[in-house]
Amino acid sequence: MIGPGVVIGHGTWIGPHVVINGPTRIGKENRIHQFASIGDAPQDKKYSGEPTWLEMGDRNVIREYVTINRGTLQHGGVTRLGDGNWIMAYAHIAHDCQVGNQTVFANGASLAGHVSVGDFAILGGFTLVHQFCAIGTHAFCAFGSVINKDVPPFVTVTGNPARSSGLNAEGLRRHGFPEATRKALRQAYRTLYRSNLSLQEALQRLHDQSREDQAVAVMGAFVERAKRGIVR
């Protein structure tokens, strides 16, 4: 069932029993499997029928029973999903979430409202993310993680509540990060998590280390702007 205000790009395949409501814009060459609900109204009591949107990029795979809601006016009115994401069965992306490119959401992973997820992040099965949290690029959230603070880029977290458990070393290797960058990130991780420094002291040291590698600068900038604090 395709509602009014829906635009679907060339080559996108829509399976049986999918419901897509608008205003929603879907890009090219996506695959949306049966029973998914895309672009329905946000699950927010403050929402009272205002025109809000969902924007989805190209080449995403949306599996069975996935739900992706439109935005609310309180946060710009738009939920966004980038390109090349793999969203497995029963995952939920709530209103106003901003999801980047090439992410993986395993079965049952769920985002509350206003969450941002960086490129190449992986959310294991049944990962739960509190509203307004941010997940950094190339972060790895192990299955069953309950996340109520921001997860820095390149970091692995696990548990309830989630705690850091090291770098996403395997992900860095798979994506071709050179050894020099992985070494710099290992040092940055030790600075942030194992140095017994205050957060401000650790940020200053990360700033110094970022002169050696841009990936460290990405980590430091994320931590500096974290609004909910970071998973420690």
N, C-alpha and C positions, 0 to 999 in steps of 0.2 A: 504494500500500500504506500503510494507516494503522494504526500500532501502538497498543498499549494506552497509556493515560494521555495521549491527545491530545484537546484541546478546540479546536474550530474554530468561529469566530463566523459569524453570519448573513451571507450574501452572498459569502462567500469562494469563489473558483473554484480548483479543483485540476485541473491538466492530467494527461494520461496519463503513466504511468511515473514519477510522483513518489513518493518514499518519505518518510514523516513518522513519526519515532519519538518516543516520549515518555519522561519527562513533558514535554509541550510545550503551550503555550497560544497559539493564533493568534486574532487579533481579527477584525473585520468587514471585508468588502469588499476582501480581498486577492486578488491574482492570482498563482498559483504555476504556472509553466510547466513543460513536460515535462522529465523527467530531473533535476529538482532533488532534493537530499538535505537534508532539514530535520530538525533535532533529533536527529541521531545522536550517538553517544558522542564525547567529546572526544579529539582526537589528542594525548594526553598520557600518557607512560609511567607517571606516578604514579597515573593513574586506574585504579581496580580495581572498578568497577561500582557505586559509591555513587550514591544517587538525586540527580541534578542536573537542571536545568531549562533550557528555552528559552522566552522570552516574546517574542511578536511582536505589535505593535499593529495598527492599522487602515490600510487603503488602501495597503498596500505592493505593489510590483510586483517579483516575483522571477522572473528569466528563466532560460533553459535552463542546466542543469548547475551552478547555484549550490549551494554547500555552506555550511550554517550549523550549527555544533555546539553541543551543550549545554555548561553550565559545569562547573567542578570545585570541590570543597569548599575548595580553597586560596584561592578568591577569591569566596566567598559562594555559589557553586553555581549562578549564573544567568548566561546569556547573554541580552542584551536588544537588541531592534530596535524602534524607536519607530514613528511613524506617517508615512505618505506617502513612504517611501523608494523609490528607483528603483535596483534592484540588477541590473546587466546580466549577460550570460552569463559563466559560468566564474568569477565572483567567489567569494571565500572569506571567511567570517567565523568565526574560530576561537573556541575556548572562552573564556568569561568576558569577551568583548568587550561594550562598552556603546555602542550606536549610537543617536544621537538621532533627530530628525525631519527630513524633507525633504532627506535627503542623496542624493547620486548616486554610485554606484560604477560606473565604466565597465568594459568587458569585461576580465576577468582581474585586477582589483584584488583584493589579498589582505591581510587582517589576520592577524597572528600573535596568540597568546593575550594576553588582558588589555589590549587596546587600547581606548581610548575615542575616539569621533568625535562632535563637536558638531553641532548643528543646522545645516542648509544647507551643510555642507562638501561639496566635490566631490573625488573621487579619480579622476584620469584613468586611461586604460587601462594595465594592468600595473603600477600603483603597488603597491609592497611596503612594508608597515609592520611594523617590529620590535616584538616583544612589549613590553608595558608603556608604549608611547608614547601620547601624546594628540594629537589633531587638533582644533584650536579651531573654534568656530563661524564659518561663512562663510569658512573657509580653502579655498584652491584648490591641489591637488597635481597638477602637470602630468604628462602621460603618461610612464610609465617612471621616476617618482621612486622612489628608494630611501631610506626615511625611518627613521633610527635615533635621532632626538631628537624632542622635542615641537614641534609646529607651532603658533605663536600664532594666535589669532583674526584673521581678515580678511587674512591674509598669503598670498602665492603662493610656492610652492617648486617647484624643478625640479632634476633631475640625480641622479647617483649618485656620492657620497652627496648627498642633497638639500641645496640652499642656497636662501636667500631671494632672491627676484627682484622684490620690490615688493609693493604692496597688491593685493588682489583687487578692483581698481577696477571692472571690468565687473560683477562679482557684486554689489558695493555699489549700483551704479546700477540694476541689474535688480531689486533688492529694495527700491528706493525709499528708500534712505538719503538724508537731506537733504544739501545741499551743505555746510552747517556741520559736520555729523558727518564727512563725507568729508575735509574740510579738517583737522579735528582728528585724524583717524586718519593722514593723511599726515604731520602733524607728529610724531605719536607714533611712526610708523615710522622717521622720520629720527632721532628720539631713540634708538630701540632699536638701529638698524642702521648709522647713518652718522655718529654723533656722536663716535666714539672714546671714549665713556665706558665705565667698567666696568659690569658688569651691575647692581650695587647702585646705582651713581650714576644709571644710566638708569631704574631702578625708582623712585627717589626723584623724578626729574623727571616720570615718567609719573604718579606719585601727584599731583603738583602740577597737571599738565595735566588729570587726570581730573575736577577740579572744574568744568571747562568742558563736558565731554561724557561721558555714561555709557558710551559704547562704548569710550572710552579706559580707563575703569575696568575694563571687562571684559578688555581686553587685558593691563593691568597685573596684575590678579589672577591670570590664567592663567599669566603668566610667573613670578610670585612663587611659585606652588605647583608649578611644573614639576619633576619628580623626575629626569628624564634630561637636563636642560639643554634649550635650545631650538635649533632649526635656525638657524644664523647664515649 
